[in-house]
Amino acid sequence: MAQQVRELGRKAFVARLDTTELPDCGDVVDDLAQSLGGLDVFVNNAGAGDGLKFLELGYSDWCRTLNTDRTGL
């Protein structure tokens, strides 16, 4: 998607961050804002998964996935 935005003559940056490492998140967002000259839109698309089928997930994996998907932590 970022490449499509660039092809339209606009700036687009993509960054990955691990929201379970919360102190690092602010630095990533700050770097993006600086690179772009500010932020108009920020999409936090948090999600987790390990490729297991739903019925094969253990309780701790299920909790980790839900926590990440709901809160980013």
Secondary structure, DSSP 8 states (H G I E B T S, - for coil): -HHHHHHTT---------TTSHHHHHHHHHHHHHHHTS-S----------S--GGG--HHHHHHHHHHHHH--
